[in-house]
Amino acid sequence: HGVYDLVPRSTAWGKKIFKPRPVLKIKVNPPTEEHPHGSIDKFKYRLTIAAFTKMLTQGIDYAEKYASTVRWNSIKMLIAIAVLHDYDIVLFDIAAFFLYGKLKEKVFMEQPKGWETEGKPREDYVCQLNRSMYGLPQSPHCAQSELKDTLTENDQFKATTADDCVYVQNQDGYSALGAHVDDLLGVGDDAGLQKIADTLTTKFEITMKRNPTIVTGVQIQRVREKRWLKLHQGAFITRLLADYQMSDCNSTDTPMDPGTARALMLLPTSTADPAVLRKYQRLVGSLIWLLKTRPDMMFTVNLLCRFLKNATQKHYDLACGRPLKYLKGTITDGLVFQPGNTKWFLSGASDSDLAGDLNSARTTTGYYAKLGEHGAVVCNSHLERKICTSTGQGETYAMQSLTKEVVWDRHLLHELHHGQESRTPLLTDNDGVMKQSTKAINHSTAKHYRIAQAYIRSKVDDGTIEVGSVDTSLNPADMFTKALPAAAFLRHKASIMGPQEPPDV
């Protein structure tokens, strides 16, 4: 790769000379039925440079180190498009990705032991880097810049403005891809996917995996004849249950019931033990990772995250109980993408629970947006920062958050050549929000959140959204704002996550 040249040590006078650092790694394949603990993929040796961030100063030793990655919501949109058109999904992997980045700064490194060149001893010669190496803070930025330049050269691909790690072209067939460091997920027809491969191979050494079963740790199950695809994290959940000795526990219908949620919020938090706190944070961190494919866990994780700084043993016991028992009975549940027989379009709903947090009286809001009959590309549950003084205020903030997300979703869909001219229907179970979406009602008790109302109304006026009414018991977003009884929870879960078993072929 021409990563470095050997130069006399005097060339580096006044500069830091970093040490090389070999890294050994065993790469393990995800668990399968034949290998429940995973199988060895390869033994890897990587030479890195020991240029730690604390040894370098941005603006002096390097200009920029930031490198973005594709949003998970963008990946879900690409997958929804692939299911809609029955496109292949291809995972492109760039070998030794960081070694392609071009360095602008002068960086020097000692010769690695055993790599000495004849006539140029380690005492007198050092390595001057031409390209980024693993270990440099600026390496991700340099490598990503090289990838972007390669894809956008001569307008072969266009980087979307909604997500600068998503690229699209429709000149040679159709293809779009999202870049997560050196892993690129591409969708499109045969000509479009070949266009991706041809463009990448002009600069990089790549491997291709057509219709993979795993993408960034998420498993894919697909029945193409019925245009049905499911994203799930069954292997991760299996390992999680084993780690907490819950593999043989009895399952429950819901991850959190109203009584447990109330008890959790009312537990004292003044005597947190640091050892228990670390265990609690580790467990909640694992549950956060599940939110990539498990929106049914969103309120539960939202609730557990409120005690990340002051959890006690009782908090930990409750977190290890019902949530893990629920996962035991739903190991392979996940997000289903299914366009349906009607017109493929974006839709969503929002909801709020006024003063649902018993400690702070803050309101919990939630929303979702999906493409087609099933295919949730956006799910959210969070505590509002402001104290809401009425149901109308909480519901308005929930609808405002959903509207902002839908504006972004529509923008990305337009850049992916799947723009939607019709309004996006958004549902709410609050009559005040629906009325305020079409006309300004000068109500004295609502004046303190008039800006949120005005934003929603502006997006109705410009034809972006249309706010409709739904009965409270039929609003799926209710699942994101509070712990529900089993019947209501399972009904909303089915509406958002879709049928978990593939249709009969």
Residue pairs with C-beta under 8 A, 6 or more apart in sequence:
1 96
1 99
1 100
1 131
2 130
2 131
3 99
3 129
3 130
3 131
3 133
4 109
4 127
4 128
4 129
4 130
4 131
5 127
5 128
5 130
6 111
6 117
6 120
6 125
6 126
6 127
6 128
7 108
7 125
7 126
7 127
7 128
8 124
8 125
8 126
9 17
9 123
9 124
9 125
9 126
11 108
11 126
11 128
12 108
12 126
12 128
15 106
15 108
16 51
16 55
16 61
16 108
17 108
17 109
17 110
17 126
18 49
18 50
18 51
18 55
18 107
18 108
18 109
18 110
19 49
19 50
19 109
19 110
20 47
20 48
20 49
20 50
20 109
20 110
20 111
20 112
20 113
21 47
21 48
21 49
21 50
21 135
22 45
22 46
22 47
22 48
22 112
23 45
23 46
23 47
23 48
23 134
24 43
24 44
24 45
25 43
25 44
25 46
26 40
26 42
26 43
26 44
27 40
27 41
27 42
27 43
27 44
28 38
28 39
28 40
28 41
29 35
29 38
29 39
29 40
29 41
30 38
30 214
30 217
30 219
30 235
31 37
31 38
31 235
31 238
31 239
32 38
32 39
36 238
46 134
47 112
47 133
47 134
48 133
48 134
48 135
49 107
49 109
49 129
49 133
49 134
49 135
49 136
50 135
51 107
51 135
51 136
51 137
52 135
53 137
56 62
56 137
58 64
58 65
58 137
61 105
62 105
62 136
62 137
62 138
63 104
63 105
63 138
64 138
64 141
65 137
65 138
65 140
65 141
66 141
67 140
67 141
67 143
67 144
67 181
68 144
68 164
68 165
69 165
69 179
69 180
69 181
70 163
70 165
70 166
70 178
70 179
70 180
70 185
71 163
71 165
71 178
72 292
73 377
73 378
73 409
74 162
74 163
74 165
74 166
74 178
74 412
75 178
75 180
75 185
75 215
75 216
76 231
76 335
76 337
76 375
76 376
76 377
77 371
77 377
77 409
77 412
77 413
77 416
78 166
78 176
78 177
78 178
78 185
78 187
78 416
79 89
79 187
79 229
79 231
79 337
80 337
80 339
80 371
80 372
80 375
80 377
81 87
81 176
81 187
81 416
81 418
82 88
82 89
82 187
82 229
83 222
83 227
83 228
83 229
83 337
83 338
83 339
83 372
83 375
84 227
84 339
84 344
84 371
84 372
85 189
86 224
86 227
87 187
87 188
87 189
88 187
88 188
88 190
88 193
88 210
88 211
89 185
89 186
89 187
89 210
89 211
89 212
89 215
89 220
90 185
90 186
90 187
90 193
90 196
90 208
90 209
90 210
90 211
90 212
91 183
91 184
91 185
91 186
91 208
91 209
91 212
91 215
92 177
92 183
92 184
92 185
92 186
92 196
92 197
92 200
92 206
92 207
92 208
93 182
93 183
93 184
93 206
93 207
93 208
93 209
94 100
94 147
94 182
94 184
94 200
94 204
94 205
94 206
95 182
95 204
95 205
95 206
95 207
96 205
97 143
97 147
97 181
97 182
97 204
98 132
98 133
98 134
98 136
98 139
98 140
98 142
98 143
99 131
99 132
99 133
99 143
100 131
100 132
100 143
100 146
100 147
100 203
100 204
101 131
101 132
101 138
101 139
101 141
101 142
101 143
101 144
101 145
101 146
102 130
102 131
102 132
102 142
102 145
102 146
103 129
103 130
103 131
103 132
103 136
103 138
103 142
105 138
106 128
107 128
107 129
107 136
108 126
108 127
108 128
108 129
109 126
109 127
109 129
109 133
110 122
110 126
110 127
111 117
111 120
111 122
111 125
111 126
111 127
113 122
116 122
117 125
129 136
131 142
132 138
132 139
132 142
132 143
133 139
140 181
143 182
144 179
144 181
146 203
147 179
147 204
148 159
148 164
150 199
150 200
150 202
150 203
150 204
151 157
151 159
151 167
151 199
151 200
152 158
152 159
152 167
156 169
156 195
156 199
157 167
157 168
157 169
157 177
157 199
158 167
158 168
158 169
158 415
159 165
159 166
159 167
160 166
160 167
160 168
160 412
160 415
160 416
161 411
161 415
162 408
162 411
162 412
162 415
163 178
163 412
165 178
165 179
165 180
166 176
166 177
166 178
166 179
166 412
166 415
166 416
167 176
167 177
167 178
167 179
168 175
168 176
168 177
168 415
168 416
168 417
169 175
169 176
169 192
169 195
170 192
170 417
171 195
172 191
172 192
172 194
172 195
173 188
173 189
173 190
173 191
173 192
173 193
173 194
173 195
174 188
174 189
174 191
174 192
174 417
175 186
175 187
175 188
175 189
175 192
175 193
175 195
175 196
176 186
176 187
176 188
176 192
176 416
177 184
177 185
177 186
177 187
177 196
178 184
178 185
180 216
183 215
183 216
184 196
184 200
185 215
186 193
186 196
187 193
188 195
188 196
197 206
197 208
200 206
211 222
212 220
213 219
213 220
213 221
214 220
217 233
217 236
218 231
218 232
218 233
218 292
218 293
219 231
219 232
219 233
219 234
219 235
219 334
220 229
220 230
220 231
221 229
221 230
221 232
221 332
221 334
221 502
222 228
222 229
222 230
223 229
223 502
223 503
223 505
225 505
226 338
226 502
226 503
226 505
227 338
227 339
228 336
228 337
228 338
228 499
228 502
228 503
229 336
229 337
229 338
230 334
230 335
230 336
230 337
230 498
230 500
230 502
231 292
231 293
231 334
231 335
231 337
232 293
232 332
232 333
232 334
232 335
233 289
233 290
233 292
233 293
233 294
233 334
234 331
234 332
234 334
236 289
236 290
237 290
237 327
237 331
238 247
238 331
240 286
240 324
240 327
241 247
241 249
241 324
241 327
241 328
241 331
244 283
244 320
244 324
246 320
246 324
246 325
246 328
247 328
249 324
249 325
249 328
250 325
250 328
251 325
251 326
251 328
251 329
251 330
252 322
252 325
252 326
252 329
253 326
253 329
253 486
253 489
253 490
254 322
254 326
254 483
254 484
254 485
254 486
254 489
254 490
255 296
255 297
255 300
255 322
255 323
255 326
255 327
256 299
256 300
256 303
256 322
256 323
256 483
257 322
257 483
257 485
258 482
258 483
258 484
258 485
260 318
260 321
260 322
260 483
261 303
261 482
261 483
262 358
263 318
264 303
264 304
264 307
264 315
264 318
265 303
265 306
265 357
265 358
265 359
266 358
267 312
267 314
267 315
267 318
268 312
269 307
269 310
269 311
269 312
269 315
270 310
271 312
272 309
272 310
272 311
272 312
273 312
273 313
276 311
276 312
276 313
276 316
277 309
277 310
277 311
279 316
280 307
280 308
280 311
280 315
280 316
280 319
281 308
281 311
283 316
283 319
283 320
284 301
284 304
284 305
284 308
284 319
287 297
287 300
287 301
287 304
287 323
288 301
288 305
290 297
290 301
290 327
291 297
291 298
291 301
291 379
293 334
293 335
294 333
294 334
295 335
295 368
295 376
295 379
295 479
295 480
295 496
295 497
296 330
296 333
296 479
296 489
296 493
296 496
296 497
297 323
297 327
298 366
298 379
298 380
298 381
298 479
298 480
299 364
299 366
299 381
299 479
299 480
299 481
299 482
299 483
300 323
300 483
301 381
302 364
302 381
302 382
302 383
302 480
303 483
304 315
304 319
304 323
306 357
306 359
306 383
307 315
311 319
332 500
333 497
333 500
334 497
334 500
335 375
335 376
335 497
335 498
336 374
336 375
336 497
336 498
336 499
336 500
337 371
337 372
337 374
337 375
337 498
338 372
338 373
338 374
338 375
338 498
338 499
339 371
339 372
339 373
339 375
340 372
340 373
340 374
341 373
342 373
344 371
344 372
345 371
345 372
345 420
345 422
345 424
346 369
346 370
346 371
346 406
346 409
346 410
346 413
346 420
346 424
347 369
347 370
347 424
347 425
347 426
347 427
348 367
348 368
348 369
348 370
348 378
348 402
348 405
348 406
348 424
348 425
348 426
348 427
349 367
349 368
349 402
349 426
349 427
349 428
349 470
349 475
349 476
349 477
350 365
350 366
350 367
350 395
350 398
350 399
350 401
350 402
350 426
350 427
350 428
350 477
351 365
351 366
351 367
351 395
351 398
351 428
351 429
351 475
351 477
351 478
351 480
351 481
352 363
352 364
352 365
352 366
352 384
352 388
352 391
352 394
352 395
352 397
352 398
352 481
353 363
353 364
353 365
353 394
353 481
353 482
354 363
354 388
354 390
354 391
354 394
355 361
355 362
355 363
355 388
356 362
356 363
356 364
356 481
356 482
357 363
357 364
357 383
360 383
360 387
361 387
362 383
362 384
362 385
362 387
362 388
363 383
363 384
363 387
363 388
363 393
363 394
363 397
364 381
364 382
364 383
364 384
364 480
364 481
364 482
365 380
365 381
365 382
365 383
365 384
365 394
365 397
365 398
365 401
365 480
365 481
366 379
366 380
366 381
366 382
366 398
366 477
366 478
366 479
366 480
366 481
367 378
367 379
367 380
367 398
367 399
367 401
367 402
367 405
367 477
367 480
368 376
368 378
368 379
368 380
368 476
368 477
368 480
368 496
369 376
369 377
369 378
369 402
369 405
369 406
369 409
369 424
370 376
370 377
370 378
370 496
371 377
373 498
374 497
374 498
374 499
375 498
376 496
376 497
377 409
378 405
378 409
379 480
379 496
380 401
380 405
380 480
381 480
381 481
384 394
384 397
386 397
388 394
388 397
389 448
390 445
390 446
391 430
392 430
392 432
392 433
392 446
393 446
393 448
393 449
395 428
395 429
395 430
395 432
395 433
396 430
396 432
396 433
396 436
396 449
396 452
396 453
396 456
397 449
397 452
398 428
398 477
399 426
399 428
399 433
399 437
399 452
399 456
399 467
400 452
400 455
400 456
402 426
403 426
403 455
403 456
403 459
403 464
403 465
404 455
406 424
406 426
406 459
406 464
406 465
407 459
407 464
409 424
410 419
410 420
410 424
410 464
413 419
413 420
414 420
423 460
423 463
423 464
423 465
423 466
424 464
424 465
424 466
425 465
425 466
425 468
426 465
426 466
426 467
426 468
427 467
427 468
427 469
427 470
427 475
427 477
428 434
428 467
428 468
428 469
428 470
428 475
429 469
429 470
429 471
429 472
429 475
429 478
431 469
432 446
433 456
433 467
434 467
434 468
434 469
435 441
436 446
436 453
436 456
436 457
437 453
437 456
437 457
437 460
437 467
438 457
438 460
438 467
439 457
440 453
440 454
440 457
446 453
456 465
456 467
459 465
460 466
460 467
472 478
473 488
475 492
476 492
476 495
476 496
477 492
478 484
478 488
478 492
479 489
479 492
479 493
479 496
484 492
